[in-house]
Amino acid sequence: MKIKRVAIVGGGTAGWLAANHLGVELSRDPEIEITLIESKDIPIIGVGEGTVPQIKATLKRFGIAEIDLLSTCDATFKQGIKFARWMDAEKYGSDHFYYHPFSSPFPSGFDVTHYWLNNRDSFEYSMLSEIYSVAEMNRCPKQKSSPPYMGLVDYAYHFNALKFAELLAKNARERFAVKHLVETISQVLLHTDGSIKGFVYASGCEQEFDFFIDCTGFSSLLIGDTLGVPFLDKSSQILTDTALAIQEPVAESDEILPYTLATAHKAGWIWDIPLTQRRGVGFVYSSRHMTEAEAVGSFSDYLGRDLQNTQLRKIPMKIGYREFFWKKNCAALGLAQGFVEPLEATSILVTDFAALLLARNFPKTADDISVVSAHCNKAVSYTWERVIDFVQLHYCISDRRDSPFWIDSTTNPVMSDVLRERLALWKIGVPKKTDFFSSFDIFGVENHLFVLYGMDYPTRPGALGVNEASRSAELVRITQEKSLQMSQSLMPHRAWLTELKKALENR
Ligand SMILES: Cc1cc2nc3c(=O)[nH]c(=O)nc-3n(C[C@H](O)[C@H](O)[C@H](O)COP(=O)(O)OP(=O)(O)OC[C@H]3O[C@@H](n4cnc5c(N)ncnc54)[C@H](O)[C@@H]3O)c2cc1C
């Protein structure tokens, strides 16, 4: 039986990303009809404002112009993440920070890590990135004349999540003729073989489909509640489980950071995401290590004002993922599939990756499902495991021991065999491309290098050849000079965005 009627349930970022990816792949076939169903009574989560550079390729693929994103989603540019206070303040100082920039630490493709290991006290590892000075000086990654989706250095975006979902929705409806239905599903109907048949809506109507994509957020209505795919709880590896979120006003004259600021505290960290109209700030913590009252107190200290009588949005976070993302005629994406806490903005990234994988492997008939779902399930589970490893890395290699949270995160932590083996390997030698076996390692050697050495990971330095030393020294000098030059020639981030706004108003 040919799969013709596809239902995507959920109108958040995951649902609309799926609608666009399926639209790109399937809209050539006039027999296939894609319908996105969302409930007006169940709002989307509305957080999820930080991305990674892969989002640019996705938006291009969807046919969305960069200018539309910038003009409708309060978007700013993100050149990476600046991690503050993730190391022992007594040893490194309370103002210690490092960057995980969206760039390579290999100037002209040459790995200078050995050189850095032999000279680690003289400069920060993130200074091997051209982004370092550009970010520190709050510069925009693009020139006025830069083509869409390109800058002098690489970048992603921060954006308003609600407006981003609307932009994706408009594109899916107009470009790919995705149908949009506002209904609340009150009952899921099954075939005798246990696969999903359709829905009964709260309005009383019934509707049947051939294939289902569960984007219902943390409620996981189809893959979890209906098909009973177990949730693999990873809260023993990543201890943070709660977020308090707030939106902070900004003045027109305030500078806009061109990065996400991630500041560690005694039981987690704080995200600080600049948009053009406001900041999105969130206090992520482990409720096993900090009470809500302590969290509010610490969050108040960060923001410099008392939050005791302020309405904070409290978001419990389930850390882990579904054992299978695809079962029978249903695949899950977004929070319905899994979540690892917002550090490194992995959620939209994994959703986007899994939605593309699903779209490219979309079964033509019901008979195809068992073959493609087995393949895709392996890929997605592997991706989740490595994403969890990467997020955990930020906690487990810290030398902070100033609270029970940091002691528990760093003293014999529960971790995957892969992470344990890699950490042992990286004590003896520097990470190499060949340490990453699969294209489903979506954080590769360069991402790991920035985090490991941003946090001063103790790799044994190897001997350095004379030529290697002089070539490395020269390449490091050139990179730092170039970064400085760019930071002087590029416009301030705020000024670039303001000029764009004015130009659009005068159009
Ligand atoms: C604290 C926090 C911070 C985050 N920060 C980041 C970040 O910086 N970067 C990042 O990449 N990700 C981040 N994320 C994750 C990000 O928010 C999500 O990946 C993204 O918003 C996608 O959510 P979703 O579409 O899966 O679910 P939701 O936005 O929750 O959407 C669920 C949809 O399902 C529909 N629905 C549910 N039940 C029914 C029903 N019975 N009938 C009909 N419709 C139904 C709802 O109406 C809604 O439209 C963060 C998450 C949290 C919790």
Ligand as a Chemical Component Dictionary entry (heavy atoms), coordinates in Angstrom:
data_LIG
# 
_chem_comp.id                   LIG 
_chem_comp.type                 NON-POLYMER 
_chem_comp.pdbx_formal_charge   0 
_chem_comp.three_letter_code    LIG 
# 
loop_
_chem_comp_atom.comp_id 
_chem_comp_atom.atom_id 
_chem_comp_atom.alt_atom_id 
_chem_comp_atom.type_symbol 
_chem_comp_atom.charge 
_chem_comp_atom.model_Cartn_x 
_chem_comp_atom.model_Cartn_y 
_chem_comp_atom.model_Cartn_z 
_chem_comp_atom.pdbx_ordinal 
LIG C1  C1  C 0 14.568 25.039 28.924 1  
LIG C2  C2  C 0 14.766 24.711 27.499 2  
LIG C3  C3  C 0 15.644 25.464 26.720 3  
LIG C4  C4  C 0 15.882 25.116 25.375 4  
LIG N1  N1  N 0 16.803 25.806 24.642 5  
LIG C5  C5  C 0 17.127 25.359 23.404 6  
LIG C6  C6  C 0 18.119 25.996 22.609 7  
LIG O1  O1  O 0 18.700 27.012 22.986 8  
LIG N2  N2  N 0 18.397 25.471 21.394 9  
LIG C7  C7  C 0 17.764 24.367 20.925 10 
LIG O2  O2  O 0 18.119 23.880 19.857 11 
LIG N3  N3  N 0 16.771 23.798 21.617 12 
LIG C8  C8  C 0 16.441 24.257 22.836 13 
LIG N4  N4  N 0 15.433 23.662 23.523 14 
LIG C9  C9  C 0 14.625 22.650 22.868 15 
LIG C10 C10 C 0 13.575 23.334 21.962 16 
LIG O3  O3  O 0 12.746 24.149 22.756 17 
LIG C11 C11 C 0 12.758 22.301 21.224 18 
LIG O4  O4  O 0 13.607 21.446 20.496 19 
LIG C12 C12 C 0 11.844 22.950 20.212 20 
LIG O5  O5  O 0 11.126 24.000 20.757 21 
LIG C13 C13 C 0 10.912 21.917 19.624 22 
LIG O6  O6  O 0 9.843  21.636 20.465 23 
LIG P1  P1  P 0 8.739  20.642 19.898 24 
LIG O7  O7  O 0 8.254  21.166 18.619 25 
LIG O8  O8  O 0 9.276  19.263 19.941 26 
LIG O9  O9  O 0 7.587  20.683 21.005 27 
LIG P2  P2  P 0 6.523  21.871 21.412 28 
LIG O10 O10 O 0 7.045  23.226 21.068 29 
LIG O11 O11 O 0 6.217  21.594 22.841 30 
LIG O12 O12 O 0 5.269  21.582 20.496 31 
LIG C14 C14 C 0 4.323  20.591 20.801 32 
LIG C15 C15 C 0 3.161  20.708 19.841 33 
LIG O13 O13 O 0 2.350  19.539 19.966 34 
LIG C16 C16 C 0 0.995  19.911 19.936 35 
LIG N5  N5  N 0 0.207  18.893 20.656 36 
LIG C17 C17 C 0 0.525  18.277 21.823 37 
LIG N6  N6  N 0 -0.469 17.431 22.173 38 
LIG C18 C18 C 0 -1.423 17.517 21.210 39 
LIG C19 C19 C 0 -2.710 16.919 21.025 40 
LIG N7  N7  N 0 -3.238 16.067 21.903 41 
LIG N8  N8  N 0 -3.424 17.273 19.918 42 
LIG C20 C20 C 0 -2.915 18.144 19.018 43 
LIG N9  N9  N 0 -1.723 18.737 19.145 44 
LIG C21 C21 C 0 -0.997 18.436 20.245 45 
LIG C22 C22 C 0 0.947  21.270 20.625 46 
LIG O14 O14 O 0 -0.206 22.014 20.271 47 
LIG C23 C23 C 0 2.238  21.895 20.066 48 
LIG O15 O15 O 0 1.931  22.514 18.830 49 
LIG C24 C24 C 0 15.173 24.022 24.833 50 
LIG C25 C25 C 0 14.253 23.316 25.596 51 
LIG C26 C26 C 0 14.048 23.635 26.913 52 
LIG C27 C27 C 0 13.073 22.832 27.723 53 
# 
loop_
_chem_comp_bond.comp_id 
_chem_comp_bond.atom_id_1 
_chem_comp_bond.atom_id_2 
_chem_comp_bond.value_order 
_chem_comp_bond.pdbx_ordinal 
LIG C1  C2  SING 1  
LIG C2  C3  SING 2  
LIG C2  C26 DOUB 3  
LIG C3  C4  DOUB 4  
LIG C4  N1  SING 5  
LIG C4  C24 SING 6  
LIG N1  C5  DOUB 7  
LIG C5  C6  SING 8  
LIG C5  C8  SING 9  
LIG C6  O1  DOUB 10 
LIG C6  N2  SING 11 
LIG N2  C7  SING 12 
LIG C7  O2  DOUB 13 
LIG C7  N3  SING 14 
LIG N3  C8  DOUB 15 
LIG C8  N4  SING 16 
LIG N4  C9  SING 17 
LIG N4  C24 SING 18 
LIG C9  C10 SING 19 
LIG C10 O3  SING 20 
LIG C10 C11 SING 21 
LIG C11 O4  SING 22 
LIG C11 C12 SING 23 
LIG C12 O5  SING 24 
LIG C12 C13 SING 25 
LIG C13 O6  SING 26 
LIG O6  P1  SING 27 
LIG P1  O7  DOUB 28 
LIG P1  O8  SING 29 
LIG P1  O9  SING 30 
LIG O9  P2  SING 31 
LIG P2  O10 DOUB 32 
LIG P2  O11 SING 33 
LIG P2  O12 SING 34 
LIG O12 C14 SING 35 
LIG C14 C15 SING 36 
LIG C15 O13 SING 37 
LIG C15 C23 SING 38 
LIG O13 C16 SING 39 
LIG C16 N5  SING 40 
LIG C16 C22 SING 41 
LIG N5  C17 SING 42 
LIG N5  C21 SING 43 
LIG C17 N6  DOUB 44 
LIG N6  C18 SING 45 
LIG C18 C19 SING 46 
LIG C18 C21 DOUB 47 
LIG C19 N7  SING 48 
LIG C19 N8  DOUB 49 
LIG N8  C20 SING 50 
LIG C20 N9  DOUB 51 
LIG N9  C21 SING 52 
LIG C22 O14 SING 53 
LIG C22 C23 SING 54 
LIG C23 O15 SING 55 
LIG C24 C25 DOUB 56 
LIG C25 C26 SING 57 
LIG C26 C27 SING 58 
# 
